[in-house]
Amino acid sequence: MRIEDVAKIIMRTCTGENNMTVNGENQKQSGRISLSEFLIREGFQTERIAVERNGEIVPKSSYQSTFLEDDDRLEIVNFVGGG
């Protein structure tokens, strides 16, 4: 690991800031937060979405116990009714 990478990790740890990608857009997240808290804060109706985190589907039963980390990639899909 390069010294620049170590310094970057230390800075993130000290500031408590995470960089993530949500539906292709970069976001900064301060502090430790669960996926459930994030989704509610962002206004998603958790019963009408599916979430992929770093290429893996997150079961709804795991939203509260899944904590977001630096460099996470989230894809959030809303289900739309129609006919």
N, CA, C and O atoms as a Maestro MAE file, in Angstrom:
{
 s_m_m2io_version
 :::
 2.0.0
}

f_m_ct {
 s_m_title
 :::
 protein
 m_atom[332] {
  # First column is atom index #
  i_m_mmod_type
  r_m_x_coord
  r_m_y_coord
  r_m_z_coord
  i_m_residue_number
  s_m_chain_name
  s_m_pdb_residue_name
  s_m_pdb_atom_name
  i_m_atomic_number
  :::
  1 25 0.842 -1.174 0.000 1 A "MET " " N  " 7
  2 3 0.000 0.000 0.000 1 A "MET " " CA " 6
  3 2 0.892 1.244 0.000 1 A "MET " " C  " 6
  4 15 1.881 1.326 0.728 1 A "MET " " O  " 8
  5 25 0.512 2.197 -0.831 2 A "ARG " " N  " 7
  6 3 1.295 3.427 -0.925 2 A "ARG " " CA " 6
  7 2 1.010 4.350 0.258 2 A "ARG " " C  " 6
  8 15 -0.054 4.270 0.871 2 A "ARG " " O  " 8
  9 25 1.947 5.209 0.571 3 A "ILE " " N  " 7
  10 3 1.801 6.149 1.682 3 A "ILE " " CA " 6
  11 2 0.611 7.080 1.460 3 A "ILE " " C  " 6
  12 15 -0.044 7.490 2.418 3 A "ILE " " O  " 8
  13 25 0.329 7.418 0.192 4 A "GLU " " N  " 7
  14 3 -0.818 8.284 -0.116 4 A "GLU " " CA " 6
  15 2 -2.133 7.600 0.248 4 A "GLU " " C  " 6
  16 15 -3.064 8.240 0.737 4 A "GLU " " O  " 8
  17 25 -2.197 6.287 0.003 5 A "ASP " " N  " 7
  18 3 -3.398 5.532 0.345 5 A "ASP " " CA " 6
  19 2 -3.601 5.465 1.853 5 A "ASP " " C  " 6
  20 15 -4.724 5.591 2.342 5 A "ASP " " O  " 8
  21 25 -2.522 5.269 2.580 6 A "VAL " " N  " 7
  22 3 -2.588 5.226 4.044 6 A "VAL " " CA " 6
  23 2 -3.055 6.572 4.578 6 A "VAL " " C  " 6
  24 15 -3.907 6.626 5.465 6 A "VAL " " O  " 8
  25 25 -2.505 7.655 4.048 7 A "ALA " " N  " 7
  26 3 -2.890 8.996 4.485 7 A "ALA " " CA " 6
  27 2 -4.365 9.249 4.215 7 A "ALA " " C  " 6
  28 15 -5.051 9.857 5.036 7 A "ALA " " O  " 8
  29 25 -4.853 8.793 3.082 8 A "LYS " " N  " 7
  30 3 -6.261 8.963 2.730 8 A "LYS " " CA " 6
  31 2 -7.161 8.230 3.723 8 A "LYS " " C  " 6
  32 15 -8.185 8.764 4.149 8 A "LYS " " O  " 8
  33 25 -6.782 7.020 4.086 9 A "ILE " " N  " 7
  34 3 -7.554 6.240 5.055 9 A "ILE " " CA " 6
  35 2 -7.567 6.924 6.416 9 A "ILE " " C  " 6
  36 15 -8.607 6.992 7.071 9 A "ILE " " O  " 8
  37 25 -6.422 7.424 6.837 10 A "ILE " " N  " 7
  38 3 -6.329 8.113 8.129 10 A "ILE " " CA " 6
  39 2 -7.205 9.354 8.132 10 A "ILE " " C  " 6
  40 15 -7.901 9.610 9.115 10 A "ILE " " O  " 8
  41 25 -7.187 10.130 7.057 11 A "MET " " N  " 7
  42 3 -7.997 11.340 6.983 11 A "MET " " CA " 6
  43 2 -9.485 11.001 7.046 11 A "MET " " C  " 6
  44 15 -10.240 11.694 7.728 11 A "MET " " O  " 8
  45 25 -9.916 9.967 6.360 12 A "ARG " " N  " 7
  46 3 -11.323 9.572 6.402 12 A "ARG " " CA " 6
  47 2 -11.721 9.147 7.805 12 A "ARG " " C  " 6
  48 15 -12.809 9.476 8.277 12 A "ARG " " O  " 8
  49 25 -10.839 8.418 8.467 13 A "THR " " N  " 7
  50 3 -11.120 7.952 9.815 13 A "THR " " CA " 6
  51 2 -11.251 9.121 10.766 13 A "THR " " C  " 6
  52 15 -12.144 9.134 11.613 13 A "THR " " O  " 8
  53 25 -10.374 10.102 10.639 14 A "CYS " " N  " 7
  54 3 -10.392 11.263 11.533 14 A "CYS " " CA " 6
  55 2 -11.602 12.154 11.287 14 A "CYS " " C  " 6
  56 15 -12.191 12.666 12.238 14 A "CYS " " O  " 8
  57 25 -11.976 12.343 10.048 15 A "THR " " N  " 7
  58 3 -13.099 13.223 9.734 15 A "THR " " CA " 6
  59 2 -14.426 12.502 9.796 15 A "THR " " C  " 6
  60 15 -15.471 13.148 9.878 15 A "THR " " O  " 8
  61 25 -14.416 11.177 9.759 16 A "GLY " " N  " 7
  62 3 -15.643 10.410 9.773 16 A "GLY " " CA " 6
  63 2 -16.445 10.555 8.492 16 A "GLY " " C  " 6
  64 15 -17.659 10.351 8.488 16 A "GLY " " O  " 8
  65 25 -15.777 10.902 7.416 17 A "GLU " " N  " 7
  66 3 -16.463 11.136 6.149 17 A "GLU " " CA " 6
  67 2 -16.216 9.986 5.182 17 A "GLU " " C  " 6
  68 15 -15.087 9.527 5.010 17 A "GLU " " O  " 8
  69 25 -17.295 9.535 4.558 18 A "ASN " " N  " 7
  70 3 -17.214 8.476 3.563 18 A "ASN " " CA " 6
  71 2 -17.612 9.021 2.209 18 A "ASN " " C  " 6
  72 15 -18.504 9.864 2.107 18 A "ASN " " O  " 8
  73 25 -16.956 8.544 1.176 19 A "ASN " " N  " 7
  74 3 -17.334 8.861 -0.195 19 A "ASN " " CA " 6
  75 2 -18.029 7.643 -0.763 19 A "ASN " " C  " 6
  76 15 -17.503 6.532 -0.697 19 A "ASN " " O  " 8
  77 25 -19.221 7.851 -1.326 20 A "MET " " N  " 7
  78 3 -19.970 6.744 -1.900 20 A "MET " " CA " 6
  79 2 -20.506 7.161 -3.262 20 A "MET " " C  " 6
  80 15 -20.505 8.338 -3.623 20 A "MET " " O  " 8
  81 25 -20.958 6.172 -3.996 21 A "THR " " N  " 7
  82 3 -21.627 6.422 -5.261 21 A "THR " " CA " 6
  83 2 -23.043 5.881 -5.134 21 A "THR " " C  " 6
  84 15 -23.238 4.708 -4.814 21 A "THR " " O  " 8
  85 25 -24.028 6.735 -5.383 22 A "VAL " " N  " 7
  86 3 -25.431 6.344 -5.294 22 A "VAL " " CA " 6
  87 2 -26.076 6.590 -6.654 22 A "VAL " " C  " 6
  88 15 -26.171 7.726 -7.117 22 A "VAL " " O  " 8
  89 25 -26.510 5.519 -7.275 23 A "ASN " " N  " 7
  90 3 -27.098 5.599 -8.614 23 A "ASN " " CA " 6
  91 2 -26.214 6.399 -9.569 23 A "ASN " " C  " 6
  92 15 -26.702 7.216 -10.350 23 A "ASN " " O  " 8
  93 25 -24.915 6.151 -9.495 24 A "GLY " " N  " 7
  94 3 -23.959 6.761 -10.409 24 A "GLY " " CA " 6
  95 2 -23.473 8.144 -10.019 24 A "GLY " " C  " 6
  96 15 -22.628 8.710 -10.712 24 A "GLY " " O  " 8
  97 25 -23.983 8.708 -8.924 25 A "GLU " " N  " 7
  98 3 -23.571 10.045 -8.495 25 A "GLU " " CA " 6
  99 2 -22.755 9.957 -7.208 25 A "GLU " " C  " 6
  100 15 -23.099 9.208 -6.294 25 A "GLU " " O  " 8
  101 25 -21.666 10.735 -7.147 26 A "ASN " " N  " 7
  102 3 -20.834 10.760 -5.949 26 A "ASN " " CA " 6
  103 2 -21.540 11.508 -4.834 26 A "ASN " " C  " 6
  104 15 -22.159 12.549 -5.057 26 A "ASN " " O  " 8
  105 25 -21.437 10.959 -3.624 27 A "GLN " " N  " 7
  106 3 -21.992 11.591 -2.427 27 A "GLN " " CA " 6
  107 2 -21.007 11.448 -1.291 27 A "GLN " " C  " 6
  108 15 -20.254 10.476 -1.226 27 A "GLN " " O  " 8
  109 25 -21.013 12.418 -0.397 28 A "LYS " " N  " 7
  110 3 -20.233 12.321 0.834 28 A "LYS " " CA " 6
  111 2 -21.204 12.033 1.967 28 A "LYS " " C  " 6
  112 15 -22.301 12.588 2.024 28 A "LYS " " O  " 8
  113 25 -20.785 11.165 2.855 29 A "GLN " " N  " 7
  114 3 -21.615 10.768 3.980 29 A "GLN " " CA " 6
  115 2 -20.810 10.961 5.255 29 A "GLN " " C  " 6
  116 15 -19.728 10.391 5.396 29 A "GLN " " O  " 8
  117 25 -21.322 11.754 6.181 30 A "SER " " N  " 7
  118 3 -20.631 11.980 7.447 30 A "SER " " CA " 6
  119 2 -21.105 10.991 8.495 30 A "SER " " C  " 6
  120 15 -22.304 10.757 8.652 30 A "SER " " O  " 8
  121 25 -20.166 10.425 9.197 31 A "GLY " " N  " 7
  122 3 -20.483 9.527 10.294 31 A "GLY " " CA " 6
  123 2 -20.940 8.152 9.839 31 A "GLY " " C  " 6
  124 15 -21.157 7.904 8.654 31 A "GLY " " O  " 8
  125 25 -21.076 7.284 10.799 32 A "ARG " " N  " 7
  126 3 -21.501 5.900 10.541 32 A "ARG " " CA " 6
  127 2 -23.021 5.863 10.490 32 A "ARG " " C  " 6
  128 15 -23.690 6.345 11.404 32 A "ARG " " O  " 8
  129 25 -23.560 5.295 9.431 33 A "ILE " " N  " 7
  130 3 -25.004 5.274 9.261 33 A "ILE " " CA " 6
  131 2 -25.412 3.936 8.625 33 A "ILE " " C  " 6
  132 15 -24.703 3.379 7.787 33 A "ILE " " O  " 8
  133 25 -26.566 3.451 9.051 34 A "SER " " N  " 7
  134 3 -27.063 2.196 8.471 34 A "SER " " CA " 6
  135 2 -27.719 2.491 7.132 34 A "SER " " C  " 6
  136 15 -28.098 3.626 6.844 34 A "SER " " O  " 8
  137 25 -27.844 1.473 6.341 35 A "LEU " " N  " 7
  138 3 -28.527 1.606 5.058 35 A "LEU " " CA " 6
  139 2 -29.958 2.071 5.293 35 A "LEU " " C  " 6
  140 15 -30.462 2.920 4.558 35 A "LEU " " O  " 8
  141 25 -30.608 1.530 6.296 36 A "SER " " N  " 7
  142 3 -31.979 1.911 6.622 36 A "SER " " CA " 6
  143 2 -32.076 3.407 6.923 36 A "SER " " C  " 6
  144 15 -32.945 4.092 6.385 36 A "SER " " O  " 8
  145 25 -31.197 3.913 7.772 37 A "GLU " " N  " 7
  146 3 -31.193 5.346 8.112 37 A "GLU " " CA " 6
  147 2 -30.954 6.203 6.878 37 A "GLU " " C  " 6
  148 15 -31.609 7.229 6.691 37 A "GLU " " O  " 8
  149 25 -30.021 5.783 6.040 38 A "PHE " " N  " 7
  150 3 -29.712 6.525 4.821 38 A "PHE " " CA " 6
  151 2 -30.930 6.601 3.909 38 A "PHE " " C  " 6
  152 15 -31.272 7.675 3.415 38 A "PHE " " O  " 8
  153 25 -31.582 5.471 3.687 39 A "LEU " " N  " 7
  154 3 -32.721 5.431 2.785 39 A "LEU " " CA " 6
  155 2 -33.866 6.312 3.280 39 A "LEU " " C  " 6
  156 15 -34.485 7.030 2.496 39 A "LEU " " O  " 8
  157 25 -34.142 6.256 4.569 40 A "ILE " " N  " 7
  158 3 -35.202 7.085 5.144 40 A "ILE " " CA " 6
  159 2 -34.842 8.558 5.024 40 A "ILE " " C  " 6
  160 15 -35.679 9.375 4.643 40 A "ILE " " O  " 8
  161 25 -33.607 8.897 5.347 41 A "ARG " " N  " 7
  162 3 -33.157 10.293 5.260 41 A "ARG " " CA " 6
  163 2 -33.259 10.833 3.840 41 A "ARG " " C  " 6
  164 15 -33.572 12.006 3.640 41 A "ARG " " O  " 8
  165 25 -32.993 9.976 2.851 42 A "GLU " " N  " 7
  166 3 -33.042 10.395 1.451 42 A "GLU " " CA " 6
  167 2 -34.458 10.350 0.868 42 A "GLU " " C  " 6
  168 15 -34.659 10.700 -0.294 42 A "GLU " " O  " 8
  169 25 -35.438 9.919 1.669 43 A "GLY " " N  " 7
  170 3 -36.833 9.954 1.244 43 A "GLY " " CA " 6
  171 2 -37.336 8.738 0.478 43 A "GLY " " C  " 6
  172 15 -38.385 8.801 -0.163 43 A "GLY " " O  " 8
  173 25 -36.605 7.644 0.535 44 A "PHE " " N  " 7
  174 3 -37.048 6.429 -0.151 44 A "PHE " " CA " 6
  175 2 -38.089 5.700 0.699 44 A "PHE " " C  " 6
  176 15 -37.982 5.659 1.925 44 A "PHE " " O  " 8
  177 25 -39.088 5.132 0.041 45 A "GLN " " N  " 7
  178 3 -40.063 4.264 0.700 45 A "GLN " " CA " 6
  179 2 -39.495 2.850 0.623 45 A "GLN " " C  " 6
  180 15 -39.533 2.215 -0.430 45 A "GLN " " O  " 8
  181 25 -38.978 2.371 1.730 46 A "THR " " N  " 7
  182 3 -38.209 1.123 1.712 46 A "THR " " CA " 6
  183 2 -39.009 -0.090 1.255 46 A "THR " " C  " 6
  184 15 -38.427 -1.072 0.795 46 A "THR " " O  " 8
  185 25 -40.326 -0.036 1.374 47 A "GLU " " N  " 7
  186 3 -41.122 -1.179 0.928 47 A "GLU " " CA " 6
  187 2 -41.259 -1.229 -0.590 47 A "GLU " " C  " 6
  188 15 -41.721 -2.234 -1.130 47 A "GLU " " O  " 8
  189 25 -40.867 -0.161 -1.291 48 A "ARG " " N  " 7
  190 3 -41.042 -0.097 -2.748 48 A "ARG " " CA " 6
  191 2 -39.713 0.023 -3.500 48 A "ARG " " C  " 6
  192 15 -39.675 0.528 -4.622 48 A "ARG " " O  " 8
  193 25 -38.633 -0.440 -2.881 49 A "ILE " " N  " 7
  194 3 -37.324 -0.334 -3.539 49 A "ILE " " CA " 6
  195 2 -36.551 -1.646 -3.432 49 A "ILE " " C  " 6
  196 15 -36.879 -2.531 -2.642 49 A "ILE " " O  " 8
  197 25 -35.518 -1.731 -4.254 50 A "ALA " " N  " 7
  198 3 -34.511 -2.788 -4.143 50 A "ALA " " CA " 6
  199 2 -33.163 -2.075 -4.111 50 A "ALA " " C  " 6
  200 15 -32.963 -1.080 -4.809 50 A "ALA " " O  " 8
  201 25 -32.247 -2.583 -3.303 51 A "VAL " " N  " 7
  202 3 -30.936 -1.959 -3.148 51 A "VAL " " CA " 6
  203 2 -29.841 -2.968 -3.473 51 A "VAL " " C  " 6
  204 15 -29.836 -4.097 -2.983 51 A "VAL " " O  " 8
  205 25 -28.925 -2.524 -4.309 52 A "GLU " " N  " 7
  206 3 -27.726 -3.288 -4.611 52 A "GLU " " CA " 6
  207 2 -26.554 -2.516 -4.011 52 A "GLU " " C  " 6
  208 15 -26.406 -1.317 -4.246 52 A "GLU " " O  " 8
  209 25 -25.727 -3.208 -3.237 53 A "ARG " " N  " 7
  210 3 -24.554 -2.587 -2.616 53 A "ARG " " CA " 6
  211 2 -23.318 -3.335 -3.090 53 A "ARG " " C  " 6
  212 15 -23.150 -4.525 -2.821 53 A "ARG " " O  " 8
  213 25 -22.464 -2.621 -3.794 54 A "ASN " " N  " 7
  214 3 -21.224 -3.201 -4.307 54 A "ASN " " CA " 6
  215 2 -21.473 -4.486 -5.100 54 A "ASN " " C  " 6
  216 15 -20.738 -5.466 -4.978 54 A "ASN " " O  " 8
  217 25 -22.538 -4.450 -5.920 55 A "GLY " " N  " 7
  218 3 -22.829 -5.574 -6.802 55 A "GLY " " CA " 6
  219 2 -23.658 -6.692 -6.198 55 A "GLY " " C  " 6
  220 15 -23.928 -7.690 -6.867 55 A "GLY " " O  " 8
  221 25 -24.069 -6.542 -4.935 56 A "GLU " " N  " 7
  222 3 -24.848 -7.596 -4.275 56 A "GLU " " CA " 6
  223 2 -26.179 -7.024 -3.788 56 A "GLU " " C  " 6
  224 15 -26.217 -5.943 -3.201 56 A "GLU " " O  " 8
  225 25 -27.260 -7.747 -4.032 57 A "ILE " " N  " 7
  226 3 -28.574 -7.331 -3.549 57 A "ILE " " CA " 6
  227 2 -28.585 -7.406 -2.019 57 A "ILE " " C  " 6
  228 15 -28.145 -8.395 -1.435 57 A "ILE " " O  " 8
  229 25 -29.092 -6.350 -1.381 58 A "VAL " " N  " 7
  230 3 -29.206 -6.324 0.078 58 A "VAL " " CA " 6
  231 2 -30.643 -6.709 0.440 58 A "VAL " " C  " 6
  232 15 -31.583 -6.022 0.040 58 A "VAL " " O  " 8
  233 25 -30.822 -7.790 1.184 59 A "PRO " " N  " 7
  234 3 -32.179 -8.160 1.604 59 A "PRO " " CA " 6
  235 2 -32.770 -7.080 2.512 59 A "PRO " " C  " 6
  236 15 -32.054 -6.481 3.315 59 A "PRO " " O  " 8
  237 25 -34.062 -6.834 2.386 60 A "LYS " " N  " 7
  238 3 -34.708 -5.816 3.225 60 A "LYS " " CA " 6
  239 2 -34.471 -6.089 4.714 60 A "LYS " " C  " 6
  240 15 -34.352 -5.159 5.511 60 A "LYS " " O  " 8
  241 25 -34.406 -7.353 5.074 61 A "SER " " N  " 7
  242 3 -34.197 -7.716 6.484 61 A "SER " " CA " 6
  243 2 -32.822 -7.298 6.994 61 A "SER " " C  " 6
  244 15 -32.579 -7.317 8.201 61 A "SER " " O  " 8
  245 25 -31.911 -6.917 6.079 62 A "SER " " N  " 7
  246 3 -30.555 -6.520 6.473 62 A "SER " " CA " 6
  247 2 -30.317 -5.012 6.418 62 A "SER " " C  " 6
  248 15 -29.214 -4.556 6.723 62 A "SER " " O  " 8
  249 25 -31.320 -4.235 6.039 63 A "TYR " " N  " 7
  250 3 -31.124 -2.784 5.904 63 A "TYR " " CA " 6
  251 2 -30.625 -2.148 7.206 63 A "TYR " " C  " 6
  252 15 -29.729 -1.304 7.173 63 A "TYR " " O  " 8
  253 25 -31.193 -2.541 8.348 64 A "GLN " " N  " 7
  254 3 -30.807 -1.926 9.622 64 A "GLN " " CA " 6
  255 2 -29.422 -2.361 10.089 64 A "GLN " " C  " 6
  256 15 -28.737 -1.606 10.777 64 A "GLN " " O  " 8
  257 25 -29.014 -3.547 9.729 65 A "SER " " N  " 7
  258 3 -27.721 -4.059 10.202 65 A "SER " " CA " 6
  259 2 -26.591 -3.850 9.195 65 A "SER " " C  " 6
  260 15 -25.449 -4.223 9.459 65 A "SER " " O  " 8
  261 25 -26.908 -3.251 8.036 66 A "THR " " N  " 7
  262 3 -25.898 -2.969 7.014 66 A "THR " " CA " 6
  263 2 -25.449 -1.525 7.165 66 A "THR " " C  " 6
  264 15 -26.243 -0.600 6.996 66 A "THR " " O  " 8
  265 25 -24.176 -1.333 7.483 67 A "PHE " " N  " 7
  266 3 -23.645 0.014 7.663 67 A "PHE " " CA " 6
  267 2 -22.833 0.413 6.437 67 A "PHE " " C  " 6
  268 15 -22.030 -0.363 5.920 67 A "PHE " " O  " 8
  269 25 -23.063 1.639 5.988 68 A "LEU " " N  " 7
  270 3 -22.394 2.142 4.798 68 A "LEU " " CA " 6
  271 2 -20.929 2.411 5.089 68 A "LEU " " C  " 6
  272 15 -20.575 2.877 6.172 68 A "LEU " " O  " 8
  273 25 -20.084 2.114 4.115 69 A "GLU " " N  " 7
  274 3 -18.641 2.266 4.259 69 A "GLU " " CA " 6
  275 2 -18.086 3.102 3.115 69 A "GLU " " C  " 6
  276 15 -18.753 3.322 2.105 69 A "GLU " " O  " 8
  277 25 -16.872 3.554 3.291 70 A "ASP " " N  " 7
  278 3 -16.218 4.354 2.273 70 A "ASP " " CA " 6
  279 2 -16.127 3.559 0.971 70 A "ASP " " C  " 6
  280 15 -15.863 2.357 0.976 70 A "ASP " " O  " 8
  281 25 -16.348 4.242 -0.118 71 A "ASP " " N  " 7
  282 3 -16.277 3.684 -1.470 71 A "ASP " " CA " 6
  283 2 -17.392 2.695 -1.788 71 A "ASP " " C  " 6
  284 15 -17.290 1.955 -2.766 71 A "ASP " " O  " 8
  285 25 -18.471 2.665 -0.974 72 A "ASP " " N  " 7
  286 3 -19.615 1.828 -1.322 72 A "ASP " " CA " 6
  287 2 -20.239 2.336 -2.615 72 A "ASP " " C  " 6
  288 15 -20.227 3.533 -2.901 72 A "ASP " " O  " 8
  289 25 -20.783 1.404 -3.387 73 A "ARG " " N  " 7
  290 3 -21.536 1.737 -4.600 73 A "ARG " " CA " 6
  291 2 -22.955 1.216 -4.405 73 A "ARG " " C  " 6
  292 15 -23.179 0.009 -4.326 73 A "ARG " " O  " 8
  293 25 -23.911 2.143 -4.329 74 A "LEU " " N  " 7
  294 3 -25.310 1.767 -4.154 74 A "LEU " " CA " 6
  295 2 -26.064 2.008 -5.445 74 A "LEU " " C  " 6
  296 15 -25.873 3.020 -6.120 74 A "LEU " " O  " 8
  297 25 -26.924 1.058 -5.774 75 A "GLU " " N  " 7
  298 3 -27.889 1.243 -6.854 75 A "GLU " " CA " 6
  299 2 -29.238 1.013 -6.201 75 A "GLU " " C  " 6
  300 15 -29.494 -0.050 -5.637 75 A "GLU " " O  " 8
  301 25 -30.100 2.021 -6.283 76 A "ILE " " N  " 7
  302 3 -31.407 1.960 -5.644 76 A "ILE " " CA " 6
  303 2 -32.462 2.057 -6.741 76 A "ILE " " C  " 6
  304 15 -32.489 3.010 -7.520 76 A "ILE " " O  " 8
  305 25 -33.328 1.049 -6.782 77 A "VAL " " N  " 7
  306 3 -34.352 0.980 -7.825 77 A "VAL " " CA " 6
  307 2 -35.722 1.074 -7.171 77 A "VAL " " C  " 6
  308 15 -36.037 0.317 -6.253 77 A "VAL " " O  " 8
  309 25 -36.541 2.021 -7.657 78 A "ASN " " N  " 7
  310 3 -37.923 2.162 -7.207 78 A "ASN " " CA " 6
  311 2 -38.826 1.287 -8.062 78 A "ASN " " C  " 6
  312 15 -38.678 1.230 -9.282 78 A "ASN " " O  " 8
  313 25 -39.766 0.605 -7.407 79 A "PHE " " N  " 7
  314 3 -40.777 -0.148 -8.143 79 A "PHE " " CA " 6
  315 2 -41.939 0.780 -8.435 79 A "PHE " " C  " 6
  316 15 -42.405 1.502 -7.553 79 A "PHE " " O  " 8
  317 25 -42.402 0.761 -9.664 80 A "VAL " " N  " 7
  318 3 -43.492 1.625 -10.098 80 A "VAL " " CA " 6
  319 2 -44.651 0.755 -10.543 80 A "VAL " " C  " 6
  320 15 -44.484 -0.152 -11.358 80 A "VAL " " O  " 8
  321 25 -45.823 1.036 -10.003 81 A "GLY " " N  " 7
  322 3 -47.004 0.298 -10.422 81 A "GLY " " CA " 6
  323 2 -47.535 0.825 -11.742 81 A "GLY " " C  " 6
  324 15 -47.216 1.940 -12.155 81 A "GLY " " O  " 8
  325 25 -48.310 0.046 -12.367 82 A "GLY " " N  " 7
  326 3 -48.891 0.488 -13.632 82 A "GLY " " CA " 6
  327 2 -49.628 -0.660 -14.282 82 A "GLY " " C  " 6
  328 15 -49.750 -1.753 -13.731 82 A "GLY " " O  " 8
  329 25 -50.100 -0.381 -15.437 83 A "GLY " " N  " 7
  330 3 -50.805 -1.478 -16.076 83 A "GLY " " CA " 6
  331 2 -51.282 -1.134 -17.450 83 A "GLY " " C  " 6
  332 15 -51.898 -1.967 -18.116 83 A "GLY " " O  " 8
  :::
 }
 m_bond[331] {
  # First column is bond index #
  i_m_from
  i_m_to
  i_m_order
  :::
  1 1 2 1
  2 2 3 1
  3 3 4 2
  4 3 5 1
  5 5 6 1
  6 6 7 1
  7 7 8 2
  8 7 9 1
  9 9 10 1
  10 10 11 1
  11 11 12 2
  12 11 13 1
  13 13 14 1
  14 14 15 1
  15 15 16 2
  16 15 17 1
  17 17 18 1
  18 18 19 1
  19 19 20 2
  20 19 21 1
  21 21 22 1
  22 22 23 1
  23 23 24 2
  24 23 25 1
  25 25 26 1
  26 26 27 1
  27 27 28 2
  28 27 29 1
  29 29 30 1
  30 30 31 1
  31 31 32 2
  32 31 33 1
  33 33 34 1
  34 34 35 1
  35 35 36 2
  36 35 37 1
  37 37 38 1
  38 38 39 1
  39 39 40 2
  40 39 41 1
  41 41 42 1
  42 42 43 1
  43 43 44 2
  44 43 45 1
  45 45 46 1
  46 46 47 1
  47 47 48 2
  48 47 49 1
  49 49 50 1
  50 50 51 1
  51 51 52 2
  52 51 53 1
  53 53 54 1
  54 54 55 1
  55 55 56 2
  56 55 57 1
  57 57 58 1
  58 58 59 1
  59 59 60 2
  60 59 61 1
  61 61 62 1
  62 62 63 1
  63 63 64 2
  64 63 65 1
  65 65 66 1
  66 66 67 1
  67 67 68 2
  68 67 69 1
  69 69 70 1
  70 70 71 1
  71 71 72 2
  72 71 73 1
  73 73 74 1
  74 74 75 1
  75 75 76 2
  76 75 77 1
  77 77 78 1
  78 78 79 1
  79 79 80 2
  80 79 81 1
  81 81 82 1
  82 82 83 1
  83 83 84 2
  84 83 85 1
  85 85 86 1
  86 86 87 1
  87 87 88 2
  88 87 89 1
  89 89 90 1
  90 90 91 1
  91 91 92 2
  92 91 93 1
  93 93 94 1
  94 94 95 1
  95 95 96 2
  96 95 97 1
  97 97 98 1
  98 98 99 1
  99 99 100 2
  100 99 101 1
  101 101 102 1
  102 102 103 1
  103 103 104 2
  104 103 105 1
  105 105 106 1
  106 106 107 1
  107 107 108 2
  108 107 109 1
  109 109 110 1
  110 110 111 1
  111 111 112 2
  112 111 113 1
  113 113 114 1
  114 114 115 1
  115 115 116 2
  116 115 117 1
  117 117 118 1
  118 118 119 1
  119 119 120 2
  120 119 121 1
  121 121 122 1
  122 122 123 1
  123 123 124 2
  124 123 125 1
  125 125 126 1
  126 126 127 1
  127 127 128 2
  128 127 129 1
  129 129 130 1
  130 130 131 1
  131 131 132 2
  132 131 133 1
  133 133 134 1
  134 134 135 1
  135 135 136 2
  136 135 137 1
  137 137 138 1
  138 138 139 1
  139 139 140 2
  140 139 141 1
  141 141 142 1
  142 142 143 1
  143 143 144 2
  144 143 145 1
  145 145 146 1
  146 146 147 1
  147 147 148 2
  148 147 149 1
  149 149 150 1
  150 150 151 1
  151 151 152 2
  152 151 153 1
  153 153 154 1
  154 154 155 1
  155 155 156 2
  156 155 157 1
  157 157 158 1
  158 158 159 1
  159 159 160 2
  160 159 161 1
  161 161 162 1
  162 162 163 1
  163 163 164 2
  164 163 165 1
  165 165 166 1
  166 166 167 1
  167 167 168 2
  168 167 169 1
  169 169 170 1
  170 170 171 1
  171 171 172 2
  172 171 173 1
  173 173 174 1
  174 174 175 1
  175 175 176 2
  176 175 177 1
  177 177 178 1
  178 178 179 1
  179 179 180 2
  180 179 181 1
  181 181 182 1
  182 182 183 1
  183 183 184 2
  184 183 185 1
  185 185 186 1
  186 186 187 1
  187 187 188 2
  188 187 189 1
  189 189 190 1
  190 190 191 1
  191 191 192 2
  192 191 193 1
  193 193 194 1
  194 194 195 1
  195 195 196 2
  196 195 197 1
  197 197 198 1
  198 198 199 1
  199 199 200 2
  200 199 201 1
  201 201 202 1
  202 202 203 1
  203 203 204 2
  204 203 205 1
  205 205 206 1
  206 206 207 1
  207 207 208 2
  208 207 209 1
  209 209 210 1
  210 210 211 1
  211 211 212 2
  212 211 213 1
  213 213 214 1
  214 214 215 1
  215 215 216 2
  216 215 217 1
  217 217 218 1
  218 218 219 1
  219 219 220 2
  220 219 221 1
  221 221 222 1
  222 222 223 1
  223 223 224 2
  224 223 225 1
  225 225 226 1
  226 226 227 1
  227 227 228 2
  228 227 229 1
  229 229 230 1
  230 230 231 1
  231 231 232 2
  232 231 233 1
  233 233 234 1
  234 234 235 1
  235 235 236 2
  236 235 237 1
  237 237 238 1
  238 238 239 1
  239 239 240 2
  240 239 241 1
  241 241 242 1
  242 242 243 1
  243 243 244 2
  244 243 245 1
  245 245 246 1
  246 246 247 1
  247 247 248 2
  248 247 249 1
  249 249 250 1
  250 250 251 1
  251 251 252 2
  252 251 253 1
  253 253 254 1
  254 254 255 1
  255 255 256 2
  256 255 257 1
  257 257 258 1
  258 258 259 1
  259 259 260 2
  260 259 261 1
  261 261 262 1
  262 262 263 1
  263 263 264 2
  264 263 265 1
  265 265 266 1
  266 266 267 1
  267 267 268 2
  268 267 269 1
  269 269 270 1
  270 270 271 1
  271 271 272 2
  272 271 273 1
  273 273 274 1
  274 274 275 1
  275 275 276 2
  276 275 277 1
  277 277 278 1
  278 278 279 1
  279 279 280 2
  280 279 281 1
  281 281 282 1
  282 282 283 1
  283 283 284 2
  284 283 285 1
  285 285 286 1
  286 286 287 1
  287 287 288 2
  288 287 289 1
  289 289 290 1
  290 290 291 1
  291 291 292 2
  292 291 293 1
  293 293 294 1
  294 294 295 1
  295 295 296 2
  296 295 297 1
  297 297 298 1
  298 298 299 1
  299 299 300 2
  300 299 301 1
  301 301 302 1
  302 302 303 1
  303 303 304 2
  304 303 305 1
  305 305 306 1
  306 306 307 1
  307 307 308 2
  308 307 309 1
  309 309 310 1
  310 310 311 1
  311 311 312 2
  312 311 313 1
  313 313 314 1
  314 314 315 1
  315 315 316 2
  316 315 317 1
  317 317 318 1
  318 318 319 1
  319 319 320 2
  320 319 321 1
  321 321 322 1
  322 322 323 1
  323 323 324 2
  324 323 325 1
  325 325 326 1
  326 326 327 1
  327 327 328 2
  328 327 329 1
  329 329 330 1
  330 330 331 1
  331 331 332 2
  :::
 }
}
